[in-house]
């Protein structure tokens, strides 16, 4: 993952991270589970299938990326079920993405700006 190396790149990374959080959560935590429930697939399927597909969508990151996304997907699903807060899980996802950029920048020992 390329690390942003100037303020404009960091702004783009933050905006991209937040919009990705909203886009992915709207599909994997809201739309897909509702469609599965309306197709009479049951709550377990409505919980497990989106988490599995979310993990598979991140399989390009390797086995650890798949496992991380699978667990994160299950965790975000649980949070959404308990709180019914779409914005909460979307912002959490976006914040996680931003933290990955920060961690990568710090581990590369680069300055942030």
C-alpha positions in Angstrom: 0.0 0.0 0.0 1.5 3.3 -1.0 1.8 5.7 2.0 0.6 9.3 1.5 3.5 11.6 1.6 2.0 15.1 1.6 -1.1 16.9 3.0 -3.2 16.5 -0.2 -2.4 12.8 -0.4 -3.4 12.4 3.3 -6.6 14.2 2.7 -7.4 11.9 -0.2 -6.5 8.9 2.0 -8.8 10.0 4.8 -11.7 10.8 2.4 -11.2 7.5 0.6 -11.1 5.6 3.9 -14.3 7.1 5.2 -16.2 6.7 1.9 -15.0 3.1 1.6 -16.3 2.5 5.1 -19.7 3.8 4.2 -19.9 2.0 0.9 -18.8 -1.4 2.2 -20.9 -1.2 5.3 -24.0 -0.1 3.4 -23.7 -3.3 1.4 -22.4 -5.9 3.9 -24.2 -4.8 7.1 -27.4 -3.3 5.7 -28.4 -4.3 2.2 -27.1 -7.9 1.9 -28.4 -9.1 5.3 -31.8 -7.6 4.6 -32.0 -9.2 1.2 -31.1 -12.6 2.7 -33.7 -12.2 5.5 -36.4 -11.3 3.0 -35.4 -14.4 0.9 -36.3 -16.4 4.1 -32.7 -17.5 4.6 -32.7 -17.0 8.3 -30.7 -14.8 10.7 -27.6 -17.1 10.8 -27.3 -17.0 7.0 -27.9 -13.2 7.0 -25.1 -12.9 9.5 -22.6 -15.4 8.2 -22.8 -14.9 4.4 -22.0 -11.2 4.4 -19.1 -11.7 6.7 -17.7 -14.5 4.5 -18.1 -12.5 1.3 -16.5 -9.5 3.0 -13.5 -11.8 3.9 -13.4 -13.1 0.4 -13.3 -9.6 -1.0 -10.2 -9.0 1.0 -8.5 -12.3 0.1 -6.2 -10.5 -2.3 -4.4 -9.4 0.9 -3.4 -13.0 1.6 -4.6 -15.4 4.3 -4.1 -12.9 7.1 -6.1 -10.2 5.2 -8.9 -12.7 4.6 -9.0 -13.8 8.3 -8.8 -10.2 9.5 -11.7 -9.1 7.2 -13.7 -12.1 8.1 -13.4 -11.4 11.8 -13.9 -7.7 11.3 -17.0 -8.3 9.2 -18.4 -10.6 11.9 -17.6 -8.0 14.6 -19.1 -5.1 12.7 -22.2 -7.2 12.0 -22.6 -7.8 15.7 -22.2 -4.1 16.5 -24.8 -3.2 13.8 -27.2 -5.8 15.1 -26.8 -4.6 18.7 -26.9 -0.9 18.0 -28.7 -0.5 14.7 -26.3 2.3 14.1 -25.2 2.4 10.4 -23.1 5.5 10.9 -21.3 3.9 13.9 -20.1 0.9 12.0 -19.4 2.9 8.8 -17.3 5.4 10.7 -15.6 2.6 12.7 -14.7 0.9 9.4 -13.4 4.2 8.0 -11.4 4.9 11.1 -9.8 1.5 10.9 -8.8 2.1 7.4 -7.2 5.4 8.4 -5.3 3.7 11.2 -3.9 1.2 8.7 -2.5 4.1 6.7 -1.0 5.6 9.9 0.5 2.3 11.0 2.0 1.7 7.6 3.5 5.2 7.6 4.9 4.8 11.1 6.3 1.3 10.3 8.0 2.7 7.2 9.5 5.4 9.4 8.2 8.1 7.1 7.1 11.5 8.2 3.3 12.0 7.9 3.7 15.5 6.3 
